[in-house]
Amino acid sequence: MEHTTENRRKTIAVAGGGITGLSTAYYLKKFLAERGISADIAVIEKSGAMGGKVRTLRRDGFVIERGPDSFLTRKLPIIELTLELGLEGELTPLNPAANKTYILKDGVLRRMPRGLNLGIPTEIRPFLESDLLSPNGKARVLFDFAMPNGSTGEDESLGSFIERRLGKELLENIAEPLLAGIYAGNTYRLSLQATFPQFQAAERKYGSLIRGMMEGRKNPPPPSPLMQKLPEEARKSVFLSYKQGLTTLIERLEKSLSESGSGVRHIRDEVVSLLRNGDGTYKIELKQGGSLHADAAILALPGYTIAELLSEVPEAGWLGEMEYVSVANVVLAYDRSKLNHPLDGTGFLIPRKEGRFITACTWTSSKWLHTAPEGKALIRCYVGRSEEQQWMELDDSEIIRRTRGELQALMGIDAEPMFVELTRLNRSMPQYPLGHLDKIARLREKLDAEWPGIYATGAAFEGVGLPDCIRQAKDTALAAATRLEKQTAGV
C-alpha cells in the first residue's frame, strides 16, 4: 500500500553497509537529532556482515587485517569519528623501532633513503647516497629545482607529472611502487588532481615539486585541537590502527546504530532499481521482492553498481566504465624462532619492472606490535595490480605456493607457516581517470537538479582511504539532513 507524504514518517535509505554507508547512517542519525527531525534510516546491505572491505580476523592471539590495515593520522575525519565513539584508548601506533622500508631493485632489497615523502625526496644527502637510482637518474631528479613550472592547471596523469618533474627512473624505481600501491594502479592512467593534488599545488606555488614538498615538511599546518585529545604516542605516529583491528570501528558504529530508539534499521537485501515517484519521493526495489518508499537515498556502493541504478542519468555512465582492479593478500603466521630473517622494518615494495608475482610485503608483526603474540611473526603479501590480473585465474593453493616461493627467493624464508589466510578482493580498487573530479561535479549537479534527494558517494569518488570515505559520508549526511530540514520547514 502506498503512503502519502502527509501521513508517512520520513525515511532515508542508505544503500551499502561499508565504512561509507555506516558512517553516513551514523552522521544522519546525529544531524537529524540535532535538528529535531524524526525520521527512519534504513541501511541496506546484501551481505551478512557490515564493514565492506574492512575485515579483521582475530585468530589464535593474532590480529589479522584482510582489507586495509591502517589509516593516516593527519586525516582528521577518522580521528573525529574515533573520538565521538570513545575509541581513542583503542588506538595503537606504528612500532617506532620499525623505521626501515625496502624496495626491490635488480632482485635485491635496498633500503629506502630517509626523507622521502610520498616518494619525493625532501632530504637531498640521503637521497644522493641511495643506490636505488643511477647517477644520471639522481641528476635528473635534481633538475626539478631548475626546470620551469610546466603546470597549466589542467588535469594530467600522476605518472606523466612525476616523470616530467623528476624523471622516469625515480618514477619506476621509487614513486610508482609507493604511490600506485595505494590504488594498485597504472600511474599513467590515474588522475593527478583526484589522487595527489598537493603535487600540482606544490609545483604551481614553488616552481619545484621537491622545494614545495620540503616547504610543506618544514612548515606543517598547526596541529588540530582534535589531535590534542589523543594519547601522546598516537599523535606522534604517521599511521594508526586499533588494538583489536580496524573492525573495532565497524563494531562501534554498528552498536551506535542499533541502540534503542535510534531510528536505524538494517535490511539484509540488495537494491536492484531506483524509481522516481510523482511526489518527489523514491521507490527502492529490492532483490528479494520487497520495496522501500524513501524521501532520500544515499548510494554508498561501488561505482559500477551506482551506474546501473542511475541508468537514466547519462552523467553517471562513466561510473560503469571506470576500471576496478582486483587484488589479494596472503597472510602467513610463523613461529618467530623458525625465521632466519630479522624483519627489521615495515617491509618492502616491488616495482613493476622486477616482474615478481607479489607487489609488496608487510612485516606486519614488526610494523604493528599488537598483531602477533610474543614469539610469533605475521607477514602479509600483496598480489595484483592494474594490467596484472592473471592471478585471478589461479586457485588458492597456487597463489599461496607462488607467494611462499617469493618469500624464499627474496627473504630466504622456507619455514612452514603455522597457518595461511588468503583474501581475494575482487574489483576493489577504483582507478580514477583523467577528468575524474569534473565528472563527479557534473553528476552531482545533475542529481541536484533532476533527482533531488539522491546522493552518490564512497570510494569511487573522492578517495579510497578510510578517512576519505568518512569525510564523504559526513558531507553527504549533512546535505541530506539539511534538505529534509528544509522540507519539514516547508522551505
N, C-alpha and C positions, 0 to 999 in steps of 0.2 A: 504494500500500500504506500502510495506517495504521500509525503508530508508537505504541507505548505510552509513557507518561510516564516509565517506568523506564529504557528504553533509548534514549530520544531526547534529543539535545542541545537545550537550551533555545533558543527563538527569540523575538525581539521584532520585530514588524513596525512600520514607520513608514510610514504612507500619506501621501504628499506630499513633494516634494523642494524646496519653497520654503525661505525662510530659517528658518521654524519647524521644518520637518521635518529639515533638515540640522543645525541647532543641537541638536535633540533627539537625533539619532543621535550627534553629537559628544559630548554630555554623557553619554549612555547608555554609550558606549564607555569614557569616563573613570570614571564611577561604578561600573560593573561591574568594571573592572580594580582599582579601589581596594578593592573588597570580595572580590576573588579569585574572582569568578564567571565561568565560561566560558560564553558564550552567543553565538549569532549575531544580528546585527542586519540586517534586510532593509529597505532603503529602496525603496519602490515609487513610481515617478513615471512618469506616462504620456507626458510629453513627452521629447524627446531631450536637453533641457538642464535642468540644475538651477538653482535660484535663484528660480523663480516670477516675481514682478513686478520683481525686482532684475535689471536688464539694462543693461549698459554696452556701448556701441558705440564702438570705437576706430577712427577713420577719418581719414586724411589729417592726422594730428597732433592731431585733436580728440578730446576725451574726452566722450562724449555719454551722458547717462543717459536711458533710455527708460522708467524707472519712477521710484522715489524718487531724490532727488538728494543726500540728506544725512541726518544724524541729530543729535539733541540731545546735546551734550557731557555735560550734567548727568545723563543717564540711564545709570547705571553698568553695566548688564548688557552692553552692547555694548563698553564700554571694557574690562571684564574679559576678554571674549572676544578682543578685539583684542590685548591683552597676552599672553594664553595662546597665541595663534597667532603671536606675534612680529611683529605688523604695526604696532607703534607708530611705526616710522620711516616708514611709508607714509601716515600721517595728514596731512591738509592742512587748514588753517583757512580761514575766510572771509577775503576781502580786507578788511583793516581800513579801507581808504580808501573802500570802497563802503558808506557808513554812512547812506544815504538810502533810504527806501522811499516810494512814492507810492500814493495811492488816487484813483480816478477819481470826480469829482463834477461833475455837470452838464456832462459831456463834457470836463472839464479835469483834467489830472493835478495833484494837490495833494499836497504833502509831508506825510507823517505826522509829528505832533509828537513830540519827544523824550520819553522816559519812559513810552511805552505798553508794558504787559506783558500779552500776550495780548489786546490791545485795551482794557485797563483802564488809565486814567491813574494814574501814580504820581508825576508831577511836574505840579503844578497850573498854573504860569505858562505853560509851552509849550502846554499843552492849551487854555488860555483864549485864547492868541494864534492858535490854528489857525483856518483858515477851513473846516474840514470839518463843523462844526456851527453852527447858528444861535445867537444869544444865548439864546433860550429853551431850546434843546437843551442848551447848556452849563449853564444854571441847573438844569435837570432832573437832569443828571449829578451836580452838587454836592449836590443834595438827599439823595444817598446817605449823606452824613455825618449827617443829622438824622433820617432815617426809621427806624422801629423794625425790629428783626430780625424778618423775616417767615418765617424757616425753621421748618418743622415737623419736619425730619429726614427727611421723605418725599422720594422722587424727584420731580423736575419737569423740564420740558424746559429745555434750555440757553437757548433763545430767550425763554421766559417769565421765566426767572430774570434774564437781563440786562435785559430790558425793565422788570421790576419794580424792580430796583435802580437802573438808570441811564437808563431811558427808551428809547423806540422809536427816536429819532433816532440815538443812539450805536450801538444795535444794528444798524440798517440801514446806516449810513454807515461804521462802523469795525469793530465786533466781528464782525458776520456774515461779511464777506469774509475776515477774518483767521481766525476760529475754524472756520467751516463749510468753509473751504478745505481744512482738514486731512481732513475726511470727505466733501467735496463734497456736503454735506447741507443739509437744511432745519433750522435751529436749533430750530424749534418742534416738531420730531419727534425730536430727539436727546436721549437721557438725560443729564441733568447729572451724575449720580453715576458714569456709565460713561465720560464724556468729560473733564470738568473738575471733579472732586470738590473740588479745592482752593478753588474759588469758594464752594461751600456751607460749607466748613470756615472760610473767612475771615469769612463773614457771621455764623456761629454764635459764633465766638470774639471778634470785634471789633465786631459790630453794624453793620459797614460793609464793603462789598466793597473800596472804594478804600483805606480805612485798613488793612484786612488785607493787601492787596497791597503797600502801602507798607512795612508792618512786615516782610513777607517779604523785600522788597528790601533793607531796612536791616540785617536780621539773618538773613542766609542761613545754612543749616546749615554746620557746619565742613567743610572740604574732605576728601574721602575720601583715604586713603593711596594708593589706586589712581591718583588724578589726579597725584600727585607723580611717578609713573613715566612720564608723558607729556612730550614736548617742550614747552617753555615756551609756544611760540606756539599749540600745540594746547590747552593748559589755558585760555588766555585767550579762545578762540573759543566763541561760543554754539553754533554748528553745526560739524560736521566731516564730511569725506569722506576718500577715499583718492586718492593721486596718479594712479592709473590707474583710478579709478572704483570704485563700490561692488561691482562684480563681483569685485574683489580679495578681498573677504571670502568670497564664494562659492567662488572658486577655491582659497583656502587651506583652507577646510573640506573641500572635495572631496579635496584632496591628503591631508589628515589621515585622512580616512575610507577612502582607497584604499591606505594603507600595508600592506605585507605583514604578515599575522598580525593585522590589526585586527578580524577577525570581521565586517566590514561588507560587504555586497554590494548592488549596485544592480540592481533589477528594473525594466526598462522595460515597464510594463504599467499597467493601471487596475483598482482594486478595484471589484468590482460587487456583492459581497454579503459579509456577515459573519455567520457561523453559530456557535452555541454547541455545543460537544461535551459529551458526558456527563461527561467527566473534568475539566471546568473549563478546558479549553483552547478554542481557536477555530480555525475553518476559514475562511480568507480566499480567496474565489473571485475569479479574475482574468479580465479581458475576453477575453484570448487563449486561454482554455480551461484554463489551469493553476490550481492552488490551492496554498495555503501553510498549514501547520499551525503555529500560534503560541501561545505561552503568554501573550502580551500584545500588544495592538495600540494604537498611538497614531495617532489620526486628525487629522493636521495638514492639513486640507483646507478649502475654502470651506464655510460653514455649510449651504448648500442641499445639498451633496453628503453632508455628515455626516448630515443629516436623512434622506436616502434610505437610507444604510447602517444607521441606527438606527431604521428604520421601526417596529420592535417596541417602541420606547421612547417612550411618549406625551410624556414630558418633553422630548424632542428635537424635537417638532413645530414649535416656534416658530422653530427654525433655518431651516426650509424656508419660513417666512412672512416672515422678516426681509428687508427691502428691501436690494438691492445696486444701487449707482449705477455706470453706465459712464462712463468719461472717456477723453479722448485728449490727447496732447501733440504739438505740432508744433514741431520744432527746425529753425531756419534758420541757416545759416552764411554769413557775409559777409566780403568784403574790407573791413576797417575804414575804409579811406580813402574808401569809397563811401557811408558813412553820415554823414548830417548831424545826427545826434543824439549828445549827449555820453555817453549810457549812464552817467550819474553816480549810480549807486546799484545796488540789488539788483533793481529792477523795480517793478511796480505790481499792485494788486488792483482788482477791479471789482465793486462791489455789484450785486445782482440788479436793482435798480430802474433801473440805467443801460441795461438792455436790449441789451447787447452780445453778440456771438457768442462771444468768448473770455471766460474768467472771471478770468484773471490772466496776467501775463507776467513772466518772469525774464530779466534781462540777465545771462545765465549767465557769460559771459567776464569781466564786471566783478565779479560776486559770487564766482566761483571762478577764480583765475588759472591753474589747471592745465588748464582745459578747452579752450583755444584756442591755436594757435601765435601767435607775435608778428605783429602786423599784421592779425590776423583777429578776428572777433567771432562770438559764438554767442548766439542769442536763443531762448528756449523759451516757447511759448504753450500755455495750457491750455484745453480745451473740455469742456463737460459738467458738470452738477451735478444734484442731485435736482430733479425736475419740469422739467428742461430737457434732455431726452434725444432731441430731434428730430434732432440732428446725426447720430445713428446711421444714419439713412436716406440720408445723403449719401455720395457716393463720395469717394475720397481727394482727387481733383483739386479738387472743390468745397470741401472742408474747407480745403485749402491756399489756395485762391483767397480764401475769406472771411477766413481768418486774415491773409493779406497785406493785405487791404483794411482790416482793423482796425489793423494796424501803420502803414499810411499815414495813416489818419484820426487816430490818437491820437499818433503819434510822427513823422509826416512821412517815413516810410521808404518809398521807392518803388524802391530799388535791387534789381537782380536778385540773388537769393541764389546762392552757389556751389553749394549743394545743400540739399535739404529732407528731413528724416526725420519721418515720421508714425507714431505708435504708438497703436493702439487698445487700451484696457484694459477689455474688456467685463466687466461685473459684478465690478468690482474693489474697490469701496468699500462695506463693510458699514455699515449705518445702525443704530446701537444704539438700540433703542426704550426707552420708559419701562419701568422694572422689569427692565432687562437683567441687572443683577447678581443679582437674585433668581432669575431664570430659569436662569442659569448654576449657581447654588448647588443648585437643585432637580435639575437634570440630573446634576450630578456626584454628588450624594447617591444618586440612583437607580442610576447606574452602579456606584458603590462597593458598593451593597447587592446588586444583581442581575446586574451584568455586571462582576465584578471583573477587573481587568487591561485594561479598555477605557478609554481616555482620549481626550478631545476637547479640542483646543487650537488656538491660532492667532489670526489677525487678527479672526475672527468673535467673539472672546470678550473679551479684556482689553487692547485697544489695537492700533492698526494700524501704529504706527511700528516700525522695525527693533529698537530696544531693547526695546520691549514684547513683540514676538514672541520675542526671545531669552530674556527673563526667563521667559515662559511655558514655553518649551522646556526650560529648565534645571529649573524646578519639576516639570514633567511627567516628565522623565528621572529625577529624584531619586525621585519617587513610584514609578515603575515598577521602578527598581533596588532600592529598599527592599523592595518586595513580593516580587521574585524572591529577594532575600536571605533573607527570612523563609521562603519556600517551600523554599529549599535547606537551611535550618537545621531544617526540619520544624516551624516555629512555627505 
